[in-house]
Amino acid sequence: MTFSPELEAKFEKLLRSYPPGRQRSALIPMLMFAQDEVGSVTPEVIAEIAARIGISELQVREVLSYYSMLHTKPMGKYHIQVCTNISCLLTGGEEIWEQARKKLGCGHKEVTADGQFSLEEVECIGACSWAPAIQVNYDFHHNVTPEKFNALIDSLRKLH
Amino acid sequence: MADSVNLTIDGKAVQAAPGTLVIDAAKKVGIEIPAFCYWEGLTLQAACRMCLVEVERMPKLMTACTLTVAEGMVVRTETPLVAEARKSMLEFVLTNHPLDCPVCDKGGECELQDMTFRYGAGEGRFDEMKVHVDEKQWSPVVYFDAPRCILCYRCVRICDEGMGVDALGVIYRGVVSEIAPNKEDHLQCDECGMCIDICPVGALTSGMYRYRTRPWEMEHTGTICAHCSNGCKTTLGTRNGQIIRGNNRDKSGINGEFLCIKGRYAFDFNSHPERLQSPLMRIGGKLEPVSWSRAIGEVARRFTEIRERGGRFGVVGSNRTSNEENYYLQKFARQGLGTNNIDHRRTGDVPALIDALAGRTGVLATVKDVYTAKASLVIGSDLAQQHPLLAYQLRANWRHHQSHTYTVTRGPVREDKYSVHGVRVEPGAELGALESLRDQLKAEPELVILFGDAIKGEAVRRLVEFGDSLGIPVKYICLVDYSNSRGAVDMGLLPHLGPGYQGVENPGMSLPEMLAAEDLDAFWVVGANPLEHNKLAADRAFVVVHDLFLTETAERADVVFPAASAYEKNGTVTNVCGEVQHLRSAVQTMGVKTDLEILGLLSKEMRINLGMWTPESVLREIRQTVRGYNVALPVIAAGGAAQSLPLNGRVTLDSRPELIQSAGDTLFTSGTLGRYSKTLLSVLEYPGVLYGEAAEPEADRR
């Protein structure tokens, strides 16, 4: 399996970033970058990364299944992550979560029919000072209200 | 650093070497500290927290499995605080553990049951739904029931570290963590079942054994595996005359906890539906069942007649029958039939090694030496496939003692992963390749050399010369194939050598010569299958076969005796290292007799006096007359291994190395016998490969 030249370069650099014999340290970033490009961590990606690092596919799956940010099925173009941990919960995170389910018509780790959006209820994303917070792909949105949430989704829909 | 550390455990003064773990130090003085995750010899996990103990001047309870002993340490292993802690740990473990003990295979021998019984975590405060996951089948022999798993990681560690197979891992996290196989939904591995036996609960269960019995309803018989030459102890669990389980959970025997698929599961040939249960005689061109007396009478009559008219006999012994049977057979042939035409399928050049080492002591390595030697050299063997116990020992030696391993093989082997040097050679060039290792080997403090059938004849002498030239203590193991291949040679199933490597005056015919001799009058095969790939040239020869099954050889027979298997007889066998161990009869199959009894009845019928034919009396004779076999009976009787040392004299060699060839069995084949093990045939990995290549074409096996 080959990746884009940019990703190949990133992998190259990652594998050289650790002392000889410690290449497995590159596993998590490699999985993250591959997921961003391929859309999810497919069995081919698992096999390829395992081969490049020199570990077994099972060892890759051990790590992959541990982290909730790594997906084995494709998520939407915009992956909406709603925090419902304590700070967000106290400031209306649950309402955002309910609003999100209604607005997008899908549930936890589900994708909308057009493939544009996916939804995930997540644990703390470290934005407690601006709770309730959500994350869209890698971007944070602070002090979210149901109205602001709707507006955000509508604006994303207009982008294409 | 002091040589030993003094500490107190439960008021007892204990001395232990620095670095000893408290859990091991306690065991030395008879104090058992419970643990699920701790397993002697594997890396530390400290996952189960059952081994918590109180240590004076330490603020919290400590895990005895990770705490090393220290001078003046005062440990208490059974205080109210410790009991309370363990009870609480059990309550945690039991939050998701199903209480299906009445149908669980492990019920009755489950460590979690025992601990709960001991600490009484009878009430849980957890009132939510238990996490349930359906049971999975990973291979014909391995099933996994995730809810029962207590995540001790023993299975993962024994597979990764002990076996070097890396087939198990842990996926997901927290309360839904699960053990996972290497091929997503199934296993591709050695199918050894180590993970099942090491499981403290019933999470990993065996396809052969599951739901077939309760452990307390079985009888247990410790005997020696019937397959390869390593001589592992396997404890057979039997019920209603059937073998239900093989394992070595009590770690008795030279193999400790180790067993491969053959020792653990391939006992099923014993109850194969094609087992012969009546003597067969050729009547009107067809093999028909007849009575024992008629079959014995017929063979005795024909043998007597052939002997009296000076006809030619050819006798073939087995690599799997006991020492007593082999000894008695050669005595029968030589004294009773007056022939030296006796041979067996030779799989390693033991006589050449015995000769080359004549007069020395301490030069034949034991299975234990492979674990303790500072360095080992493997020549011409895919050890992990062909000699799984030796491979396990070698690997453990590297893990525990950082021993150095060298390999000289014709293809990649599992030992490469940790060997300091692996040399790839063309078959036949093994000996020459040793020169490249000379300097490295010279620097080692000692060496065990394990060599396969690539080194035979003159090459064995040259190997020993090479060993001598290193100037370090060297021990040797000549690798042979089957459970009593070594015993067959020791007992003189050879045309030119009698028991104990004593030369005979008129050497007889070798096996290929017997097969080619058109004027052979009688061909007597005791537990072998020489006609699997060969034809018997003597069309009119009277053929007698002892076997468990109607093999290719038995089909050619005029009389077939149904023989008892190794699991149905008493006696001794000698493993690849020359270690003599006791076979114990675990079950009986109706209609069969042991080869020794058949030989005895035949001799009686023929009025030949060869002495009593009980295993005990024949062993007595062997101990008195066979060179090197005056082994300590109490050791053998107690289930131990006593090494035979037949090195006090030169051996008359026939120097015909072309007769020696290993059958090249893998982990999943076992000559003709292996064909009758449904388990071996059922696993995906069958028939297995040597040196990572496609399997060799089946040679004449068994």
Interface residues (C-beta under 8 A of the other chain):
Chain A: S56 E57 L58 Q59 R61 E62 L64 S65 Y66
Chain B: D166 A167 L168 G169 V170 I171 Y172 R173 A180 P181 N182 E184
